Amino acid sequence: MLGSTHGTLTTDSRRARVIACGEQPSPVVHGRPADVDDLDVSGRPLYADVPDLDRFFRPESVVVVGASDAEGRPNTGITRQLIAWAERVGARLHPVHPTRQSVFGIPCSPSLADLPEQVDLAVLLVGDPLPVIGELAEAKVKFAVAFASGFAETGAEGAAAQAHLVAAVRRAGLRLLGPNTNLNAFEKFRDDLDGPAIALITQSGHQGRPVFAMQELGVRLSHWAPTGNEADLETADFISYFSEQPEIGAIACYVEGLKDGRSFLLAADRAARRGVPVVAVKVGRTETGARTAASHTGKLTGADTVVDAAMRQYGVIRVDGLDELQDTAALLARARAPRAEGVVVYSISGGTGAHFADLATAAGLPLPRLSAPKQAELHQWIPAYLSVTNPVDNGGHPVGDWRGRKIIDAILADPEVGVLICPITGPFPPMSDKLAQDLVDAAEQSDKLVCVVWGSPVGTEAAYRETLLGSSKVATFRTFANCITAVRAYLDHHRFVAAYRSPFDEAPRTPSPSFRKTQALMRPGQQLSEHAAKQLLRAYGIRVPREQLVTSAAAAVRAASLVGYPVVMKASGAQIAHKTELGLVKIGLTSASQVRDAYRELTDIARYEGISLDGVLVCQMVERGVEMVVGVTHDQLFGPTVTVGLGGVLVEVLRDAAVRVPPFGEDQARGMLGELRGRALLEGVRGGPPVDVDALIEVVMRVQRMALELGDDIAELDINPLMVLPRGQGAVALDALVVCR
């Protein structure tokens, strides 16, 4: 660190370097270069820069470089589609080709320098877009689209070519979509549909087709951003932009890989602030590569685990399939915020209702028992031998007359009910036809969500195609699973938005005094000894046991008397990752003779194993509590992450942990504990007392501060075990491992 013998940069100097020296890309906030208040302690932006993409999606003028009208040429079909798109959005289109006088009857310019006006958008139908970028800069073009392939998607050589393209685009000062993109941005969207729209972002154009096709079911789409290789414009840019558009009710994404984790989180934060739901398919749930890590924490946290946690942290709704993406995005775009969280299942078959209720309850949907007065009201129209507690079974016959609508209205009038779900497993006319119509009519007059699952595999029935799909108020699904997924996401999203406070607003801007105390402890590229690691924890206010580092048996005996018997003795050295496996820990020592023998045994083992020691730790023995692990790892995409889980020697067997990406608030730290399968241990089991959860949360928050301030300098930090003592007694870090970057 600066001021120490190691000479690496401090956080202050890193911030100064980011602001003054322009690391690529230089942070931009609200369209201007970032200043100190816009950056956190490690020089990273705290707010998303929202690109002005109005002139991309609605340009006044467009140039097509490489335009063609020669039959049989690929560029010809693309040119024809762009001409039609330009007419729809009211843009003037200018073909550019060095040897043609006109293209499809439109006068053609031989080069960009010969254009009759400055243009907003350039579409590059050339095999190598790199030579054109400089000409675009001279012509002051704002946006460009590159369809060409053969870049980062092909391997190392293509990645190098893409890096040259990125550098040229930055020098030119324009924004580029692609390369390796397609024509999806220039599709024809239906303009006869009302209501909030879905904006679509895909890295694979074909994977967006099912969502685009939802227009034929009456779901409005407004934009499609096919990001391709994301050499410049990326998924995060479009999330930020779409979040600001008043007509957009939800953003649907198909993501194969994130370009920059921080940018994605800032964009998700902007969407959360605006209350705009983001629904995403993110491929790559399985771990495809082995991870080498010295710490337990590193072995607990796979790449997709971090992606999943980061999305959940900022309210991004992750789904697995394109069918779930369609249905969840459509519901979130169109449905108003719930008036209540209670879900009622209503059916004409007891078996159907029970089946759906089982699945919904297992998925976490709240199915409250209807009150006695409400049940009595429903039994006016439903036979007394049928259950109306929830699910509500009407037995079938009331659906065929005036009673059907009365039942639906009565359920929706219950103040505890926010969602009514009616599974119709198959067409049973005329009963199913009237039921569908009653549901639509009731939904039109209610401010509550009405969902229908139309289970027929045919899908051509009038009750489905005309009645249900013709309603903008009823959310119609084809499967139980998709309905449950979408409704759960709907309730979760609105609960999340109502409580959301951006962690970036509270993120520290300046280093703490603790940070400055730790500079002399850091050893770039090395692992710290346990003694040095605990000094680091102590500097950040994390409690460690009473202990002394000794270098002789006699000193060990004196230290034990000062620490107080019984004691634990451990070898301390920078080369030791896991002491227990090597026999370098001795516990429960109660006498001077045991301490002397333990010292000799520990040093003999270290000498035999070729391990260099800085001494032996004589530690206070802390027994009564729950062993936890709290740590920091450095994720390639998101940077430093914080993990908490059940600790001890079985940590890698149990693999019960939760992860968050800093910054996060105390509510998120408590949420981490709620995700643990073994969380009941913290509440006390088999007669044991509840532990000091507040002290555990405080340690997590202090470790987060370390991650924010030292994240560029720490590859891994592992506190295991952190002994969480009975309530009111705190938490003690019994062991710690730190690997510096």
N, C-alpha and C positions, 0 to 999 in steps of 0.2 A: 504494500500500500504506500501511497505517497507519504513521505516522512518516515517510512520504515526502510529496512535494508532490502526489501523485495521490489520496490519500485513500480508496482502496478497502480492503476488509477483508482482514486477514491470515487465514491458516488458523486460528490460535488463536482469533481473534474469530469466525470462521465456526463453529467448533466450539461456542463459548460461545453463539452465537445459536441454533444448533440445539437445544442442551440447555435453555437458559434461556427463550428467547423463543417456542419452540414453532412453528417453521416447519411448515406443514401438508404431510403428516401428521407429527406428532411421532414420532420413532423409538421403537419398543417392542421390547424383547428379553425373552424368557421371561416375557411377561405383565406386565412392569413398564416404566416409562419408562427409556430408555437412559441410562447414565452414561458418563463419559469412557472407561472401559476397554472399553466396547461399541462405540466409534466409531473410525474411522480418522482420519488426519490432516486430512481434509477434512470431517469431521463426518458421514460416512455409516456406517450400521450395519454391523457385522461378522458378525452372526448373525441368522438368520431368526427372526421371531416366528411361533410355531406356534399358529394359532387353534384353540380347542377347539370342534370342529364335531360333537361327539358328539350334542348336542341338536338339531343341524340334521338329521342323518341318522336319528337315533333319538329323536325328541322324545317327551316324555310327554304333551304337549298341543299341539293345533294349532288355529289360528283361520283360517277362510276368509272374507275380507272380500269381499263381493259374491257370496256363494254363491247358487246358483239351482237350482231343479228344474223350471223352466218349459220345456216341450218346445220345441225349435227354437232355444234360446238357446245361444251358445257356452259361456257359463259353466256351463251345466248338465252338459255332458259332462266338463268339468274338475272340477266339484264331485264328480261320481260317481266319477271316478278317484281323487281325493284321499281320499274316504271309504274306498274299498277299500284304498288304501295305508295309511291310518291304522290300519285293522284289522290289516293284516299286521305293522306294526311295534309294535302295542300302544299306540297313542296315542289320547287322547280328543280328538274333533274338535268344534269349536264354530263353527257358521255365524254370520255377521254380515250382516244385511240390514235396512235401516230400516223396511221395510213388510211383512216376512214373519214369521209366528209360528213356522214350522218349515220346514225344507228336508229333503226325503227322510225325513220323520218325526223329524228331530232338532230339538230346540228351538232357535230362532234368537234371538240377541241383537240389539237394534236398533243398538248401537254397541259399540266396543271398551271403553268405560267400563263397560258393563253385563255384561261377561264374568263367569262364576261363579268363575274362578280365573285365576291368572297363567299365561300360556302361553309355550311355548318358541319356537314358529315361527308366523309369520303369512304366509299366502299371499294376495296382493293381486290380486283379479280386478277391477281398476278401471282406467279409461282413463288417469287421472292419479294416480300413487301419491304425489305430493308432499304433498297436504293430509293424507294419512293418517299420514305419518311422525311428526309431533308427537304424535298420539294413541297410536302404538305406544310412543313414549318414556314417556308418562305411564302406560301399562299395563305398562311394564318388560318388553316383549317382547325376546327375545335375538336372534332372526333373522327376516328377512323375505325374501320372494321376489316380485319384480315382473316380471310377464309383459309389461307394456305396451311398445309400440314407439313410434317417433317421437322418439327421442333422438339420441345422437351418430351413429348409423348413417345419419341423414338429412341431415346437413350442419351448417352453422354455427348455425342457429337451434336445431336439436335438441341440439347440443353445449352450447349455453348453458343449455338446460333441464336437461340432465344435470348440469351443474356445480351448479345450484341443488339438484338432488336429492342430489348428493354432500355438499354443505354441510349439508343437513338431516339426512342420515344420521349425519354426524360429530357434530353437536350432540346427536342422539338417543342416541348411544352404542350403537347396535345394529349388526349386520352384515347387509348386503343382498346377495342374489344377483340379478343382472340390472342394469338392465331388459333388455328384448328377449331374455328367456330362454324356456324352455319346460318341459314336464312330465317331461323325461328323468330328473330326480333322483328321481321318484316312480314309476319303472317297476317291474314285477314281476320280480325276479331269481329264478332257479332256486335252490332250497335243498337240492337232492338231489345236488349236485356236491361233490366233496372236493378237497383240496389247496389250495395257494396261489392267490389270486384276482388278477384284473386289476382295477384301479381306472381308470375312464375319465374324462377331462377333455376337453370339446369346447367350442369357441366357435360351432360350427354343429351343431345337434342331429342333422341328417340325416347328417352325415359320421361320426357315431359309430355309426350303425346296423349297419354290417358287423361292428364289434367286438362290439357287443351280441349280434348273432346267433350269435356263436361258442359261446354256451351250448348251442345245438343240436348242436354238435360235441363237447360234453363239456368245454368250457373254462369255468371258473368266473369270474363277474364279481360284484363285491361292491358297487361304488358307481359312480354316474355324476353328474358335476358339469357341467351345461351353463352355462357362465359368462356367456354373452351379452355385453353391453357392458362388463362388469367395472367398473361404477361404484364398487363397493366390493370385494367378494370377487373375487379374480382367480386366474388359473392358478397362480401361485406359492403362494397360500394353500393350495390343495388339494394341491399337490405336497408341501408341508411337512407337512400333516396326514396324508396317505396314507402318507408315509414312516414315520410312527410307528405305523401299525396293523399288528399282528403277522400278520394273515391275508393281507396284500397282498404278492404276490410280484413285481408289476411295475405300473408306471403308464403308461398309454397316453394320448397327448395329440394332439388336433387343434388347432393354434394358427394363427389368422389374423394376429394381432398381439399383441405383448407390451405390457402396460400400463406396466411399469417394469423396465428391464433389471437393475438392482441387486437388486430383489426376486426376480426369476427366478433369478439366479445364487446368491443365498443359499439359495433353496429347493432348487436343484440340488445345492448343497454339502451340505445336510442329507441329501438322498437318497443322495449318494455316501458320506457318513460312515456311513450305516446299511446301505449295500450294496444299496439298492433300485434296480433299473434303471428309468430313465425313457426311454421310446421316444416320439418325437414326429414328426408331420408338421407342418412349419412352411411355410406357403405364402409366396410372395414371393421365390423364388430369383432372378428376373430383376430387373435394375435398371430402375425405371420413371421415374426422373427424373435429369436431368443434375446433376452435382455440381461446384460451382465451388470450386477450391482453389488456393492459390498454390503449395503445396508438392507435391513428387513424392509424398510419403506420402499426402496427401489423395486424389490421383488413383488410387492403388493400392487404396484401401480402400473398397469399396462397402458399403452397409448390410447386405446379406445375407451378405457375406464376414465381417463382424463377428459376426452372429448365428451363423453356422456355426462359427466359431472358438470363440465363447463356449460353445456347446453341447458341442463336443468337449473343451474345456478342463475342463469339470465332469462329463464322462462321460455327457451326454445323447446318446442314440442317435438321430440324425436319419435318417429314411427318407422316401421320396418318395411312395409310394402307400398307400392304405388297406389294400390286400392285404398289403403289407409290414408295415404297422402291426399288423395282426391276427397274422400268423405270427411276427413277431419278439417281440412282447409275450407271446404264448402260450408260446413256447419259453423265454424268460427267466423267466417266472413259475414254470414247472413244473420246469425242469431244475436239478439240483444243480450245484455248482461242478465244473469238469472236474478229473479226476485227472491228466490230461496234455493237451498241446495238439495232439498228432498226430491228423490226420484220415485215415481209410482209406475209400476208395471201393470198394464191393463190389457186383458185378452178375453177372447171368447172361448178359450180352452184352458182348463186348469193345468193340464200337462205343459202347455206352451208357456203359461205364466210362471210355473214353478221352475222350468228349465232356464228360462231367461233370468229369473231372479237369482238362481244359483250362480250363474255366470257373472251377473252384474255385481253381486255381493263379493264374490271372490276377487273381482277386479278393483274393489274398493269404492264402488258407487254407494252412496248413502240411501238405503231403502227404509225410511221410517215407518213404523207401525201407525196406521191411521187412527185417529182418536175415536173413542166410543161414539160421540155424537155424529162424527162423519160416517162411521160404519152404519149407524142407525139410519142416517139419511140415504145412504146407498141401498140399504135393504128395502127402501120403499119401492125400488124398481128391480132389484135383484133378489131371487129366492133366498130365504133365510138359511138354507142348508149349504149355500156357497160361501166361500171365504172372501171377505172384502178387506182384510187387514192390510194387505200389500204383499204380494200381488193381489189385484182385484180380478176375480173371475165372474163374468156375468152369465155364464152358462150357454150363451149363444142367442137365445130367443129375444132378449130385450134389444139386441142390435137391429132387429128387423122392423121396429116401430119407433114411436116417439120417445120411448124410454132411453134409447141409445144415446141421444144427444144430452138428455138430462144427466146421465151418469158421467159423461165426459166433462160437462160444465161443472158438476159438483166436485169432481176431483180437482179440476183446475182452480176452483174457488178456495181450496184449502190453503191457508197462508204458509203452511210448512212445505208445500209442494212447489218446486220450481220447474220440474221436467216431468212430462208424461210420455211414456214409451209404450207403444202398442205394437207388439209383434203379430203380424198376420202371416202365418206360415205358408199359406197357399190360397188361391182364389176359391171362394165358395159363394158364387153369386146366387141370389141377389144380396145375401147377407154381407159379404165382403165389400160389395160396391157401396152399400149404404153406410157401412162403417167407415170406409175411406172418406166419403163425402161429409159425414158428421165430424170426423177429425179435422178435415180441412176447414169446414165452416166454424168450428170452435176455435181453431188456431187463429183464424182471421179476426176474431173478436177478443182474443186473449193476448196478454203481454207475457205469457209464459211459453216455454219451448215445448213443442209437440213433435215427437219423433215416431216414425213408422218404419218397421222392418217388413218389406215386402219379400216374402220368402219364395215366391214362385220362380222356378228356373226359366220359365218362358219369357216373362217380361214384356209381353205384347198386350196384356189385358188393359182395357180402357180405364179401369180403376187405378192402375199404376201409371200408364203412359199419359193419361189425360188429367185425371183427378189429382193424384198425388204429385206428379211432376209438374203439373200446371200451377201448383201453389208455391208461392215464395215464402210462405210462413211455415209449412211443414217440412221438416228434414227427413228425407226418405233414404233408407239404406236397403241393401240386398242381403246382408248377413248380420247375424247377432254380434259377431266379434267386432265388425267395423262400427256398428252403432255404439257398442260399449266403449270402444277406444275413443271415439269422437266425443261422446258425452263426458267421459272422464276428463279428456283434454279441455273441453269447454268449461267445466266447473273448476278445474285446476288453474286454467289461464286467468279467469276472472278473479279467483281468490289470490293468485300471485300478483296480478296488477294492482289490486286494491291495497296490498301490503307492501308494494315494491318501493324500496329506497335505494337509489343508485349507490353502490359502494365506491364508485369513482369520485363522488362528491366528497367523501370523507377520507380518501386515500392520502397518506402523508406526503407532503411536498418537500419537506426538508428532513435531513437525517436526525435521528435522536441522539442524545448524549451516549446511549449504549453503543451506537454504531462506532463512535470515535474511540471508545474504550477497547474495541475488539481488533483494531487494525494490526497491532503487534502480534496477535495470535495467529493470523492467517498465514498459511504456507501454500502458495500456489502450486497446484499439481500434486499435492501430498495429502495424506490422511493425518489428522491430528490424533495425538494420544488421548486416552480417556480423560486424563487430568486436564489437558488443554481444552478438550471439548466441553468439559464441565465449567471451566473458567469462562468460556464463551456463553454458556447458558446463564451462569451467574451474572454476567454483565448485562443480560437482558431481563434480569429479575426473576429467573426461573430457579426455584428452590432445589438444591442438591443436598445430599446427606452431609453430616459432619464427617470430615475426612482429612487425612494428611498423606502427602507423598513422601516416602522414606526410601533410603538407599542402604540400610543395614538392618540386621535382625534386632540389634539393640534399639535402634530408632523406632522400629516397628512396635516393640514392647512399650516404649514410652508413649507412642502415638495411641496405642490401644487404651492405655489408662486415661488419656485425655479425651478420646472419643467416647469411651464407655463401653464396657462389655455388655452383650456379645458383639463381636465385630465381624466384618467381611473383609477379606484380603484379595486384591486383584492385581495382576501384572498390568502395568501401564506402559504402552509403547505405540509408536505411530504405525507399526506394521501389523498390529493385531486387529482383526475385524470381529471375530467371534471367539471370545475367551473361553466360554464354557466347553466348546468342543475340544479345545486343546488342554483342558484341565488347568486353566490359569485363573480359576476362581475358587476360593475356599470360604465357606460360610459357617456361621454359628460357632465361631471360636470364642472360648470363654476363659482362657487362662494364658499367662505369659509363655508357658512352655509350648502351647498349641500355636501361638503367634510366631515364636521363633522357628518351630518346625515348618510352619506354612511358608514363612519367608524363604527358607532354604529350598523347599520343594518348588516353589514358584520360580525362583531364579534358576534352579537346575533344569526345569522343563524348558524355560526360555533359552538357556544356553544350548541345550540339546537340539531344539528346533531351529536354532540360528536366528532367534528373534532378539533384536536390540530393545532394551528397556530404558525408559527414563526414570524408573523406580517402581515401587510397589505401593498401591493405595491401601491404606487402612481406613475402613469406612464404617460409619454407623450402620447397624443392621435394622432395616425397616421391613416389617413383616405383614402387618395387618392392613389389607386394602385390596384393590382390584388392579391388576397389572394391565396397563394400556401401552400403546405405542403411538408416538406423535413424531412426525418427520417432515422433511422437505426433500423433494427430488426435482430435477431440472428436466422438464419435458421439452422435447425438440420443437414442438409447435407453440406451446403456451408459456414456456419459461418455467419459473419456480412454481411448484404446486405443494400444497399442504395436505398431509394424510393423517387421519386418526383412526385407531382401531384397537381391537383386543390385542394385548401384547404378551410378553413372556417367551418362553422357549418354544411354544407351539404356534408362534405368530404366523409362520409360513404354511403351517398345516391348516389352521383355522381360516386364514385369508379373509378375515372379517374386518373390512376397513372401508372408510369413505374418504373422498378426496374433494378438494376445492382449489380453485385458481385465485390467488390474491389479486386485487383486494376483495375482502368480504367482511360482512358485519357479524356481530355476535349472534344474530338470528340464524345466519347460515352455519355458524359453528355449532349451534345447538341442533340444527337440522342434520348435520353430519352424524351426531350421536343417535338421532332418531332412525338413521338408515342402517345401523348396526344390528345384525341378527342377535348378538349377545347383549343388547342394551339392558335387558332385565338385570344383568349382573350389577349394573350401576345403581339399581333401585333396592338391592338387597335380596338375596335368595337364601333359602334353607336356614332362616333365622339370622342371617347376617345383616348388619346395619346398612342403610343406604350410604353411598359414598359422596364425597364433596364434588358434585358435578360443577358447581360454580368455579372451583379451583381448577378443574380440568379445562373448562372453557377458557379461563384466564391463560393457562399455559398454551392452548391452541392459538389464542390471539397474540400472545407474545412470540410464538414461533412464526406466526404469519408476519409479524413486524420484521423478524430476522430474514424471512424469505424476501420481503420487499426491499430491505436495505442491503442484504448480502447475497441476493439471488444470483447476481452475476459472478460471485466469488465462491459459492458453495455448490458443488455437484450433488451432494447428498448430506442430509442431516438426519440422525436417527436417535430418538430418545426411547430406549427400550431396555428394561421396563420403566415406565412412568408409574409409580405406585400412587394411586388415588386413594387417599385415606378416608375414614368415616367422615360424615358430614361435619363441616366446621373445622376440620383438621388439616386441610390443604392437600397438596400433591407434591411428590418428591421424585426428581429424576435420578434413578438409581444407576443408570448407565447411559452413555452417549457416544455416538460415533459421528465424526464430521470428516467428509472428503472435500477438499478444496478443488476448485477448477483451475 
